[in-house]
């Protein structure tokens, strides 16, 4: 059982197979980003149209729930690029219609880029708007507001490159083809295994992922401490062209 702000150690070893195939990395190698988070910014700035998430077209903008006060926007450099910029936008309260840029990071997405029709092991991140309801990781919760499951079963296998071993120290599950309210590595796939799963926000290793979004350790700690289920956080993610689509 997991309670928001309180850790309950999860026993989920059976889910490790799903973790390895869905969110893991293969034999790519790159220099690991330091924990300070290259490209991280503390600036607060109004968007050009403060009532909209910038550079997101009507198609995805309309899918952001009206009660959401926290939006994590992932701007992929290109459809086939593994690089992305990750920005947290917030509202000051339920009656506030304007979005403020709270913080941003440089990061990565699927090593082959993005797709509007994600499938298991395609190495691309799914385009869309998804809720963020559950956190977890190998390490203890850093004051997380989301329900958090600490479990050694999330440990990246040591036959992966060493630079990837800490990828899952902190994790936020993206609610793509998963059951909300379960640990991030729960293997249930409501749309079927062929549609993939275990799409997470997790710690960066300096290169593309198998479909997840990654950023610095300090960024992950910040998000876990900031994203609040009472504020209905969501992620809007995709390459720049798909994000802007009308």
Buried (B, 14 or more C-beta within 10 A) or exposed (E): EBEBEEBEEBEBEEBBEBBBBBBBBEEBBBEBBEBEBEBBBEEEEEBEEBEBBBEBBEBBBEEBEEEBBBBBBBBBBEBEBBBBBBBBBBBEEEEEEBBBBBBBBBBBBBBBBBBEEBEBEBBBBBBBBBBBBBBBBBBEBBEBBBBBBBBEBBBBEEEBBEBBBBBBBBBBBBBBBBBEEBBBBBBEBEEEBEBBBBBBBBBBBBBBBBBBBBBBBBBBBBBBBBBBBEBBBBBBBBBBEBBBEE
